[in-house]
Every structure is written in C-alpha cells, then in structure tokens.
Amino acid sequence: MTETNIEALQGQIAALEQQIAAKRAESGADTAAPYERGEVHQAIGDHIAQAVPGYQPAPSTNTPAADVPSWQDPALAAQVQELVNVAFTQSIDAALAQAVKTENPALVDAFHDLLADQLHQELLNRKKVEVAP
C-alpha cells in the first residue's frame, strides 16, 4: 500500500471513529469505550444507505454469525474481496460506486459485511476496540 493509500485509509477510519462517537454522544453512551463489532457494522451500513437508495442492512450482532458469511458465497467472494481492496486502497465511496453499478443487492450486502469485518479488525489492530468475550 502506498503512502497516499495509507493516508486515505487512515482518514476513512478516523471518519468512522467520529461517526461512532457522534452516535454514542447522541444516545448518551460512553464515547471512550472500545467500539463493538455491531457499531462498526452499523456505521458502514449507514454510509452505504446514503449512497444506495432503499438499502436496508441486515442487523448485526456483536459476534460473527455461526453460519457462513454472505461474502464467502463462492459466487460473490472474488468480487466482494476486490471491492474491499478498492475500499482500502482508494476509498469506501469508490468501492461502493463499483458495487452499486452491478445492481446486485446481494453483492452490496456481502461487501457491507466483509468491509465491516475488515475495518473492525483494523480497529482491533489499532486498539480502538477490544475482542468481545
């Protein structure tokens, strides 16, 4: 990843952190507490919903689902991973624009799930979140 890409990713993560902090402040929750997986999933879903009219993300829990995640569907896996790569190297909006062009709601949903999981992992690496017990 080039320095420009790293800076773009850091900016996107900072924006995600601000979005989560703002939601917490609105609800009166502890803004200093580590972010939970569900909060990251919801923040990404909100961002996608702004760009995709009618998009309704599936509710998320704070632990990964026991069944096979949508992004592991063999029909979608390669496309979804490519979109996440675009999100991490260019921007979430660039990846989202590509996903929307496909007019495939399953692909958009799978992109949402994988992106949220990978951004959550990045926040774990940055010690912005803690592993759920």
C-alpha positions in Angstrom: 0.0 0.0 0.0 1.4 3.4 -0.9 1.7 6.3 1.5 -1.3 8.0 -0.2 -3.4 4.9 0.2 -2.4 4.5 3.9 -3.3 8.2 4.5 -6.7 7.6 2.7 -7.4 4.6 4.8 -6.4 6.4 8.0 -8.8 9.2 7.0 -11.6 6.7 6.4 -11.0 5.0 9.8 -10.9 8.4 11.5 -14.2 9.4 9.9 -15.7 6.0 11.0 -14.5 6.6 14.6 -16.1 10.1 14.6 -19.4 8.7 13.3 -19.5 6.1 16.0 -18.5 8.7 18.7 -21.3 11.0 17.5 -23.9 8.2 17.7 -22.7 7.4 21.1 -22.9 11.0 22.2 -26.4 11.3 20.9 -27.5 8.2 22.8 -25.6 9.2 26.0 -23.3 6.1 25.7 -19.7 6.1 26.8 -17.8 7.7 23.9 -14.4 6.5 25.3 -15.4 2.8 25.4 -13.9 0.4 22.8 -16.1 0.0 19.7 -18.1 -3.1 19.3 -18.4 -5.0 16.1 -22.1 -4.1 15.7 -21.3 -0.4 15.9 -18.8 -0.7 13.1 -21.3 -2.7 11.1 -24.0 -0.1 11.6 -21.7 2.8 10.7 -20.7 1.2 7.4 -24.4 0.3 6.8 -25.4 3.9 7.3 -22.7 5.1 4.9 -23.9 2.6 2.3 -27.5 3.5 2.8 -26.7 7.1 1.9 -25.4 6.0 -1.4 -27.8 3.2 -2.2 -31.5 4.3 -2.1 -33.6 1.7 -0.3 -30.6 -0.2 1.1 -31.5 -1.9 4.4 -28.5 -3.6 6.0 -29.2 -6.8 7.9 -29.0 -6.3 11.6 -25.7 -7.2 13.1 -24.7 -8.8 16.4 -21.5 -8.2 18.3 -20.3 -11.6 17.4 -19.8 -13.1 14.0 -22.7 -15.3 12.8 -22.2 -19.1 13.2 -23.4 -19.7 9.6 -21.3 -19.0 6.5 -21.0 -15.2 6.0 -22.5 -13.8 2.8 -19.1 -12.7 1.5 -17.9 -16.3 1.5 -20.6 -17.3 -1.1 -18.4 -18.7 -3.9 -20.5 -16.7 -6.4 -19.6 -13.4 -4.7 -16.3 -14.0 -2.9 -13.9 -12.8 -5.5 -16.0 -9.7 -6.4 -16.5 -8.8 -2.8 -12.8 -9.1 -2.0 -12.0 -6.9 -5.0 -14.4 -4.2 -3.7 -12.9 -4.3 -0.2 -9.4 -4.0 -1.8 -10.7 -0.9 -3.6 -12.1 0.5 -0.4 -8.7 0.0 1.4 -6.6 1.3 -1.5 -8.8 4.1 -2.9 -11.9 4.8 -0.8 -15.0 3.3 0.5 -17.0 5.5 -1.8 -15.1 4.3 -4.9 -15.8 0.7 -4.0 -19.4 1.5 -3.2 -19.8 3.1 -6.6 -18.5 -0.1 -8.3 -20.8 -2.2 -6.2 -23.9 -0.1 -7.0 -23.1 -0.3 -10.7 -23.6 -4.1 -10.5 -27.2 -3.6 -9.4 -26.7 -6.7 -7.3 -28.2 -6.2 -3.7 -26.5 -9.5 -2.6 -23.1 -8.2 -3.6 -23.7 -4.8 -1.8 -24.8 -6.7 1.3 -21.8 -9.0 1.1 -19.5 -6.0 0.6 -21.0 -4.4 3.6 -20.4 -7.4 5.8 -16.8 -8.0 4.7 -15.8 -4.4 4.8 -17.3 -4.0 8.3 -15.4 -7.1 9.5 -12.1 -6.0 8.0 -12.4 -2.4 9.3 -13.3 -3.9 12.7 -10.1 -5.9 12.5 -8.2 -2.8 11.6 -9.7 -1.0 14.7 -8.7 -4.1 16.8 -5.2 -3.7 15.5 -5.2 0.0 16.4 -6.5 -1.0 19.9 -9.7 1.1 19.3 -11.8 -1.9 20.1 -11.4 -5.0 22.3 -12.2 -8.6 21.4 -15.6 -9.5 22.6 -15.6 -12.1 25.4 
